Amino acid sequence: MPQVRLEVQRECPETGARAGLLHTAHGTIETPVFMPVGTQATVKGLSQRDLAEDLDARIILGNTYHLYLRPGHDSIRRMGGLHRFMSWPRAILTDSGGFQVFSLSGLRRITEEGVTFRSHLNGDAHLFTPESTVDVQLAFGSDILMALDECPEYPVTEKYARESLDRTVRWADRAYAHYLKRIGRMETRHALFPIVQGSTFPALRRECAERLIELDADGYAIGGLSVGEPRPLSLEMVDVTAPVLPRERPRYAMGVGMPDELPEYVARGVDMMDCVLPSRNARNGCLFTSQGRVIIKHAEHKESEEPLDPGCPCYTCRNYSRAYLRHLFQAGEILYSSLATRHNIQRYLDIMRGMRTAILEGRFAKYLRETRATANNAR
């Protein structure tokens, strides 16, 4: 029996876009969906009340690497799991920690067993294996777990991409076998998604997807994107991968993208996305609006009484002027990060809801043409 289930409601016949309902143990999620990133069991600058009541986020993402190191998965398990620990009643997806470990470069070593790495906090040595990362995420109580994969940097040779792909598939086989043993003894529901790798080589991407679907997992992720490759290459890798993955299973593009890129991934059949850009860019003074980017520190906003984005329903736009937001940013006030992050995540969620409505109403192809035209004019 599936641990999570995607109910496809409607598809766009001119593209690969589809709208659906993703059923999880902690609620049903309307897709396509953007997942705010809560790296350390918190979306920086926002409370869980902000996320649930004001923004109506249905699923957020947590980071296994960071939560494993601090406060530790055993502590979180003893506290009743991640949902209870962070007081979040809705769905949670956790990554395997692989991306963070592989970004440590000189602080990690890859073997067939797994990845040995040193903590960025205190230098202590740790080992992530395909089996141990499943155990850690089950201790969190995650609704959706990710299998440990190797995320190669860009660029790499085709030879190394092949070696990395083979290792990722072997690790996925081990992770899934261990996962099946564990959930066979559990009353709660938890899905494990393997991750398609292959760098920027189309044939390797297709092969990896074909080998991973033999696991018959509840969903599949497309990883190794947004690691420095040109954006057209990222989209090409999704283009060649998504059609290979099962139609009735959710497809998750990891770590993407800018606002004008979201429709491009959805048009290629992606159901789920996450990215730190809305929260990180907000804190750094870059705000996304329906009219394009606003760099709030610019002097033109110093005495502007206009809201950040007049059409935006978020708390920030309903109550504060650009001048006030600029003042908070210039003064280094904590309130700025909260208000800015709330707005940027609202913008991302609004884009996803707009696409979902367009798919359900049979006008996504027109929506896509219009958003492409707007993006081209802004460049």
N, C-alpha and C positions, 0 to 999 in steps of 0.2 A: 504494500500500500504506500502511495507517495506520502512523504513527510510534508512537502509543500506541493501545491497543484496550481498550474496556470490554466485558467479558463479563457480561451481566446474568444472575444466577443465580435470583433469585426476586423477585417484586413483591407488595406488599400490595394486595389488590383493593379495600380500603376507603379507602385513601389513595394518595398518589403515591410512597410509600417503596419503595426497591428496594435489594437487596444484590447486589454484583457483585465482579468481579476486574478491576483495572485493570493491564494488562500494559505495562510500560515496559522500556527498555533496562537499567535498574538494579533489576530485580526486579518481582514482582507485588504489588500493593497491594490489600488487602481493603477494600471500600467498603460503607457510607459511612465516610469517613476524615476525621479532623481532622489538619491539618498544623501542627506547632509552627513558630513563626516564628523563623528564624535571620537576623535583619536583616543583620548584619555577618559573615556566614559562621560564626555561632555562636549557639546558643540561650543567652541570657544565664544564666550560673550553672551550665550543664551541659556535660559533656564529650560527645564523640561516642560514647564507650563507654557513658555513662549512657543516651543516647538509643537506641542500637542494642541493647545487651544487657539493660539493666534495664527500659526502657520499651518496647522493641520497636517504635519508630517506624519506619515504612516509607518515609516521605517527609517532607521538611522544606522550608521556604520560605526563599529568600534575596531580598535587596532590591537591585534593579538600580541605583537611584539612589545608594545609599550605597557599594556595591562599585565602581561606575563612578568615583566620586570618590576612593575609597581602599580598596584599593591600586591600582585601575585594572584594566580588563578585559584590557589587553595584558599586564600583569604576571601576572594569573591564567592567561591562555592560555599564556604561556611556562612557567608552573609546572605545566602539565599539565591545566589546567581546574579548576573549582571542586571537583569530587569529590576530586581528588588534593590540591589546595591545603589543603582543610580535613579531609582524611582521613575522608571520608564515603562509604561504598561503596553506599549506597542512593539512591533517587530524589531529585531536587531539582526544585522548581518555582521559577522566578524571576518576579517581577512586572516590569512594564515600566518602573517608576520614575515613571509618570504621577501616581499618587496623591500621592507626596511632592513632586513638582514643583508640582502644582496647589495644594498646601497652603502653598507659599512665598508666595503672594499677591503682595505688592509686589515680590518678587524675580524674577518671571517675566513673560513676554509671549507670548501665543498668536498664531500666524499660521497660514496654510494650510500652510506648510512644516513646522511643528512647534512646539516650545516652546523659547524662549530663556530661560535662567534663570541666576542667580548662585549659586555654591556657598555653602552655609551655613558652610563651613570657612574659606574665604579670600576670598570675593567674586569669584572668577574667573568669567567668562562661559562658558556651555556651550550647546549646542544638541542637543536630542533630536528626532529625526525618526522617523516610523514605520519607516524603513529602518535607521537607526542603532541603534535599540533592539533590533532583531532581530540585528544584527551583534554588539552587546555581549553579548547573552544566548547567542549561538552561541559566542562566545569563552569564556564561562563553561562551556559544555558542558552547559547545563541540559537536563533531560529534557523539561520543559514550559516553554515560553516564553509570555509574555503580550504581546498586541499593544498598542501605545500607544493610549490613549484619553483623552478629556477627562472628568474626574470633577468635575462641578459641585457646588458647595456646596449646602447646604439652608438656607433655601428659595431657589428661583429661579423666575422667571416661565416660563410655558409657552413663550413666544417664545424665551427664551434656551435652555431645555431642547431645543427643536427645533433651534436652530442648533448646539448642542453635539452632539446626536445625529447630525446630518448630517455634522459634522466627524469624529466618531468612526468612522462607517461609511466615509467616504472614506479615513481613515487606515488602517483595517483592510484595505481593498482594497489599498492600497499596501504595507502590511506583508506581507500574504499573498503578493502577487506576488513581492516581494523574497525572502521566505522560500522559496518554491518554487524560485526560481533557485539559492539557496544550497544547499539540501539535495539538489538534483539532483546536486551535485558532492561530496557528503559520504558517507562510509561509515557514520558513526554516526547514531543515530536521535534526532530532536528534534521535538516537536510544538509547534505554535503555536495558542493559544486566543485568539480575538477576545472582546471584552468588551461585553456588552449594557448600554447606558445608557438614559437617558430620564427621569432624576430620579424624581419621585413621580407621574408621569402615566401611567396604565395604557395608554392608546392608544399613547403614544410607546414604551413598553417593548415592547409587542407588535410594533410596526412595526420597531423596531431589531432585535429577534430575527429577524423574518421576512427582513429584508435581509441579516443576517449569515449566516444558514444557507445562503445562496446560495454562500458560500465553500466549503462542504462540508469544514469544518475537523474535526480529530480530537476536539475538545471545545470547550465554550463556557463562558464565565464570566458571572456576573451581578454587575456592579460598581455603584458609586455607592450602596452601602448603608453603614449605620453612619457617616453623615456629619452626624449631628445630627437626623435625622428620628425621629418617634415609632416605637417598635418595631412596632406594628400596621401602619404604612405600609410598613415594610421587608418584612414578611411578605406584604403584599398585592402588592408589586412582584414577589416571587418567585412568588406564586400565578398572576399573569397571564403571567409570562415562561416558567417551566419547561415548561408544556404545549406551547409553540410549538417548543421546542428538540428536536432529534432524540432519540428514545428510546434509540437504540443508542450515543449519544455521552455522555461524562461531563459533568456539570453542576457548576459550581464557584461557590459563593456566597462572595464575597470579603469578608473582614473581619468575620465573625460567629462567635460571639455569646456570651452568657452561658450557663452550663450548662443552665438550664431552657429555653433557646431552641433548643438544638441539635436536639431531637426535632421541633420545629416546622418547621425547614428540611428535615430529612430527610423528613418527612411530605408535603412539597411537591415531592419528587422530586430533591432536591439530593444529590449524591454526595460532594462535597469541600467542606471549609471550612477557614478559617484565622482566627486572631485573636491579638492580643498579650495579651489579657486574662489568660490563665492565668499567664503569666510576669510581666507587669507588676503584676498584683494581688498575686501572691505576694511580690514584692519590697517592696510597700507594706503588707504585713501582712494581706492579705485572702486567706483560704484556703478552697477549695471542698471540701466533704465530702458524703458521702451523706446527711447530716442537715441540710445547708444551709451557709451561710457561717459561718466562724469568724474573728473579728477578734482576732488573736493578742495584741495589746498589752493587751487588757482584763484587769483585775485578777483576774477570776475564774479565769484560767489560771495565775496566779503559782505555785501549789503543786499544780497538777493533775498527777497521775502517769499520767493517761489518755493513750493515743495520740491523735493528731489525728483519725484516723478508723479505728476498730477493724476495719472490714471491708476496708480498703484494703491491697493487697499491696505497696505501694511500700516502698522502703528506709527512707524517713523514718518511716512509720507502724510499721514493724516494729521500729525501734530507739530512737525518741526520744519523750519525753513532751511534752505541751503546755507544761509548765513550762520545759523546756529550750529549746524553740523560742522561747518568749516571752523568755527570758533572752538568747538570741542576737540577737533582733530589737531588744530594748531597748539592748543593748550595741553594736549596729551591726556585728556580726561578719559577715564574708563568708560563713561557713558557713551562716548563716541563709538567704541568697538561694538557695544551692544546694539545701538541703533542702526549702525551701518551693516552689521552682520544680519540683523533681522531683515533689513530691506533686501540685501543681495540674495539671501536664501528664498525670500518671498518671490523675487524675480525669477529664479530658477524653477520654483514650483509652479509659478503661473505659466511659464513656457511649457512645462510638461502637461499641465491641465489643458492649455490651449491646443496642444497637439492631440491629446486624447479626444477632446471634443471634435476636432476636425476629422479624425479618423472615424469616430462613431457616426458623424453626420455625412460621411462620404465625400469630404472636400479636402482631404489631406494633400493631394497632389497640387491643388491650387495654393494651399497654405505654404507648401514647400517652395513653389515658384516665387511667391511673394516675399518670403523670408530671404531667399537667395538674392532677389533683386535689392532688398533693403540692405543686406550685408555688403553687396557689391558697391552700392552707392555710398556707403559709409567709409569705404576704403580709399 
